[in-house]
Amino acid sequence: MKKTASVILAKCNQEKKLYGIRIEKREDDWVRTWAFKLQEEMAEKEGFDKTNFSGSFYTDDEYPGCPYCGAKKCFICGSCGKVNCYDGTDKVHCNWCGAGGTAYNDDSKMDVTGGGY
């Protein structure tokens, strides 16, 4: 059976470095299965900066987390729509656009945007 998979970009909240998150389509959901360090040049060359996804996102039990800090959770910035790793604190800061805010759990449909470094 052929798997549908892709990569979304994220930034580490502690190290402020770029990494890729492999996501795999399982039924109607996207599941985070793997994460890896990534340079901006490679992300652009592979087209990861142009990907956009919509749907429910979950974490596989085997997901290793952020390759820099090990965080297994992510948050999507309410301002720019980009992904950052998340350490579980109430206050969040986006390493893409600089926006800050309060984290909350939203199990509804989300949009994830790539692009721009």
Backbone bond lengths (Angstrom), bond angles and torsions (degrees), N, CA, C in turn:
res aa  C-N    CA-C-N  psi(-1)  N-CA   C-N-CA  omega(-1)  CA-C   N-CA-C  phi
1 M - - - 1.430 - - 1.530 109.58 -
2 K 1.320 116.77 130.01 1.451 122.24 -178.85 1.532 110.07 -77.15
3 K 1.341 115.93 133.81 1.460 121.47 178.57 1.525 109.75 -97.27
4 T 1.313 115.69 141.97 1.451 121.41 172.57 1.514 107.24 -97.50
5 A 1.326 116.85 120.37 1.458 121.41 -177.68 1.521 109.55 -143.44
6 S 1.316 115.67 157.06 1.450 121.57 177.08 1.522 108.56 -156.55
7 V 1.323 116.06 -173.72 1.456 121.83 -179.51 1.515 109.12 -129.18
8 I 1.329 115.41 134.14 1.462 120.54 171.16 1.522 108.13 -111.83
9 L 1.308 116.41 152.68 1.455 121.51 -179.81 1.518 110.62 -91.38
10 A 1.317 115.37 146.52 1.461 121.74 176.54 1.522 108.02 -144.66
11 K 1.325 115.04 163.34 1.462 120.53 173.30 1.515 108.72 -125.08
12 C 1.339 114.25 141.55 1.461 121.30 178.24 1.519 109.25 -71.86
13 N 1.305 116.85 132.63 1.458 121.07 179.70 1.520 112.33 -71.20
14 Q 1.331 118.23 -28.21 1.466 120.66 -179.93 1.528 111.66 -88.72
15 E 1.322 116.59 -49.14 1.468 121.54 -175.53 1.530 113.65 -88.39
16 K 1.334 116.83 -16.84 1.475 123.24 -179.12 1.530 112.01 60.19
17 K 1.334 116.20 30.64 1.457 121.99 -178.94 1.522 109.99 -108.89
18 L 1.321 114.81 153.10 1.456 123.08 -178.87 1.526 111.33 -77.14
19 Y 1.327 116.03 143.16 1.462 120.58 170.88 1.522 109.56 -149.74
20 G 1.315 115.83 163.65 1.453 121.74 179.01 1.518 110.51 -107.00
21 I 1.322 115.04 144.37 1.462 121.22 175.29 1.519 107.50 -118.15
22 R 1.318 116.03 118.64 1.468 119.88 176.23 1.521 107.37 -77.34
23 I 1.330 115.45 128.73 1.458 120.77 176.34 1.526 108.20 -119.56
24 E 1.310 115.14 144.70 1.462 122.23 -177.74 1.523 108.71 -126.94
25 K 1.318 115.68 136.07 1.462 120.65 178.67 1.522 109.00 -79.00
26 R 1.339 115.80 124.88 1.461 122.47 176.39 1.519 106.70 -130.89
27 E 1.315 114.64 109.68 1.461 121.95 -173.38 1.526 107.83 57.73
28 D 1.330 119.54 -118.71 1.464 120.81 -178.64 1.518 113.28 -102.74
29 D 1.328 117.87 11.05 1.454 121.69 -175.20 1.524 111.31 -118.27
30 W 1.328 115.61 158.41 1.454 123.00 171.16 1.518 107.51 -101.86
31 V 1.337 116.36 135.83 1.455 121.70 -177.67 1.523 109.48 -123.18
32 R 1.347 116.62 127.92 1.465 121.32 176.23 1.525 107.87 -75.39
33 T 1.346 116.59 122.27 1.462 120.35 -175.57 1.522 114.28 -115.96
34 W 1.331 117.77 -21.48 1.460 120.20 -173.04 1.516 107.87 -162.95
35 A 1.336 118.30 152.88 1.462 122.95 175.92 1.522 109.09 -138.48
36 F 1.328 116.07 148.89 1.453 120.22 -176.44 1.522 111.20 -151.59
37 K 1.333 116.17 149.37 1.466 122.23 177.18 1.520 108.20 -64.18
38 L 1.331 115.09 146.83 1.458 119.60 -174.19 1.520 109.99 -150.45
39 Q 1.316 116.51 134.91 1.460 122.31 174.95 1.532 109.13 -88.95
40 E 1.336 117.29 148.76 1.463 121.46 -179.25 1.525 112.43 -56.23
41 E 1.329 116.69 -39.72 1.460 120.63 -178.89 1.525 111.62 -61.71
42 M 1.328 116.28 -41.48 1.464 120.34 -179.89 1.525 110.38 -70.68
43 A 1.324 117.17 -39.39 1.465 120.94 178.87 1.528 110.22 -60.48
44 E 1.329 116.17 -42.35 1.460 120.46 178.93 1.529 110.88 -68.97
45 K 1.324 117.40 -43.52 1.470 122.08 179.67 1.529 111.37 -59.60
46 E 1.334 116.89 -40.87 1.463 121.86 -179.07 1.531 112.69 -81.41
47 G 1.325 117.41 -8.97 1.463 121.11 179.47 1.514 113.87 80.56
48 F 1.339 117.29 13.47 1.462 120.19 179.96 1.521 111.50 -64.39
49 D 1.337 116.45 -24.85 1.465 120.61 -178.59 1.529 112.83 -76.22
50 K 1.319 117.13 -3.72 1.458 120.97 -177.75 1.527 113.04 -112.11
51 T 1.320 117.08 5.13 1.457 120.39 -176.19 1.527 111.70 -87.45
52 N 1.319 115.52 142.42 1.453 123.19 175.21 1.520 107.95 -135.30
53 F 1.316 116.85 136.37 1.455 121.49 -179.16 1.512 109.86 -133.08
54 S 1.301 114.82 149.01 1.452 121.04 177.21 1.516 107.87 -133.93
55 G 1.308 117.30 141.59 1.456 121.13 178.50 1.502 111.75 142.47
56 S 1.302 116.21 -165.91 1.456 122.48 178.08 1.523 108.60 -91.81
57 F 1.334 116.52 136.91 1.454 122.75 -178.71 1.516 109.57 -118.76
58 Y 1.335 115.81 130.08 1.452 122.13 179.93 1.517 109.27 -129.89
59 T 1.314 116.67 170.51 1.459 122.15 -179.60 1.518 109.83 -114.95
60 D 1.332 116.55 127.88 1.458 122.64 175.03 1.533 109.08 -68.53
61 D 1.312 116.50 148.10 1.465 120.80 179.21 1.526 112.48 -58.39
62 E 1.324 117.39 -28.21 1.465 122.28 -178.28 1.532 113.16 -90.83
63 Y 1.330 118.80 -0.78 1.462 122.12 -178.93 1.534 109.89 -59.96
64 P 1.345 118.53 124.15 1.462 121.01 -175.14 1.528 114.45 -78.40
65 G 1.314 118.37 -14.09 1.457 120.85 -177.72 1.514 112.36 88.65
66 C 1.321 114.62 -175.58 1.469 121.81 179.89 1.526 109.82 -57.24
67 P 1.344 118.01 131.93 1.466 119.96 -178.36 1.531 113.41 -70.93
68 Y 1.323 118.23 -8.15 1.461 121.23 178.84 1.526 112.58 -100.35
69 C 1.337 117.50 -48.40 1.471 120.24 -174.88 1.518 113.70 -114.35
70 G 1.341 117.83 -11.17 1.450 121.88 177.44 1.524 115.51 85.27
71 A 1.347 118.16 -0.94 1.468 120.53 179.60 1.527 110.29 -60.24
72 K 1.314 116.56 131.17 1.467 120.77 -178.99 1.516 112.58 -93.74
73 K 1.327 116.62 -14.04 1.459 120.30 179.77 1.517 110.26 -99.19
74 C 1.332 114.90 159.30 1.458 122.18 177.76 1.511 109.04 -132.63
75 F 1.324 115.79 158.74 1.455 119.42 168.01 1.519 108.44 -129.86
76 I 1.317 114.49 150.50 1.460 121.19 177.87 1.513 107.03 -105.42
77 C 1.317 116.19 124.53 1.460 121.60 -177.71 1.525 110.38 -62.62
78 G 1.315 116.33 132.01 1.460 121.46 178.22 1.512 112.97 -72.31
79 S 1.337 117.80 -16.05 1.465 121.17 179.69 1.526 112.90 -91.26
80 C 1.337 116.57 -50.04 1.471 119.06 -174.70 1.527 113.51 -108.04
81 G 1.342 118.67 -13.40 1.459 121.78 178.04 1.510 115.05 79.36
82 K 1.337 117.27 12.32 1.459 120.36 -178.63 1.517 111.27 -97.46
83 V 1.339 115.82 162.23 1.463 122.88 -171.27 1.529 111.17 -97.13
84 N 1.335 114.65 137.70 1.460 123.76 173.87 1.523 107.38 -130.96
85 C 1.343 117.70 149.65 1.458 117.62 173.16 1.523 108.15 -71.11
86 Y 1.322 116.07 159.41 1.460 121.68 -171.10 1.514 110.16 -135.93
87 D 1.325 115.83 128.05 1.466 120.56 -176.36 1.525 114.24 -95.32
88 G 1.316 117.86 3.05 1.452 121.40 176.21 1.517 114.97 94.65
89 T 1.330 118.64 -0.18 1.458 121.07 178.89 1.530 110.72 -75.96
90 D 1.325 116.11 162.96 1.465 120.52 -179.74 1.527 112.79 -71.71
91 K 1.312 117.01 -35.75 1.463 121.28 -177.60 1.520 109.75 -96.56
92 V 1.327 115.65 135.35 1.466 120.87 179.12 1.522 109.97 -124.20
93 H 1.328 115.03 156.46 1.463 122.90 177.88 1.524 107.17 -137.18
94 C 1.320 116.89 127.34 1.458 121.18 179.48 1.519 109.84 -83.40
95 N 1.321 116.52 124.46 1.461 121.60 178.28 1.523 112.74 -82.98
96 W 1.317 117.67 1.42 1.461 122.32 175.84 1.529 110.56 -92.60
97 C 1.341 116.74 -54.22 1.469 120.70 -173.15 1.525 113.72 -114.07
98 G 1.333 117.45 -8.76 1.449 120.99 178.68 1.516 115.58 88.07
99 A 1.318 118.24 -2.76 1.462 121.10 -179.67 1.523 110.43 -66.12
100 G 1.316 116.57 149.27 1.452 122.01 177.26 1.515 109.27 -127.04
101 G 1.303 116.55 161.66 1.452 119.61 179.04 1.507 111.82 179.34
102 T 1.306 114.60 -168.39 1.453 122.57 179.72 1.520 109.02 -104.56
103 A 1.309 116.12 132.61 1.463 121.15 -179.68 1.521 110.14 -79.14
104 Y 1.312 115.45 146.67 1.458 121.25 172.35 1.508 107.97 -147.03
105 N 1.320 116.39 156.31 1.454 122.33 -178.50 1.514 109.16 -87.76
106 D 1.324 116.52 121.39 1.457 121.62 -179.71 1.521 107.73 -126.11
107 D 1.321 116.91 107.57 1.458 121.19 -178.45 1.522 112.74 -89.10
108 S 1.322 116.66 8.99 1.460 119.25 -178.97 1.520 110.74 -86.00
109 K 1.304 116.18 -174.95 1.449 122.86 -179.39 1.520 110.25 -64.49
110 M 1.336 116.86 139.63 1.456 121.86 -179.82 1.514 109.86 -128.42
111 D 1.314 115.63 155.44 1.458 123.01 172.95 1.508 108.14 -112.49
112 V 1.329 117.18 132.49 1.447 122.90 179.81 1.520 107.86 -117.91
113 T 1.337 116.80 128.56 1.449 121.83 -174.96 1.524 110.91 -115.52
114 G 1.323 116.50 136.89 1.467 121.39 172.87 1.504 108.45 -98.97
115 G 1.325 116.69 -173.22 1.463 121.06 172.92 1.514 113.28 99.14
116 G 1.338 114.42 150.17 1.457 121.76 177.49 1.515 111.79 65.25
117 Y 1.291 116.17 139.34 1.462 120.19 179.99 1.492 108.99 -116.70
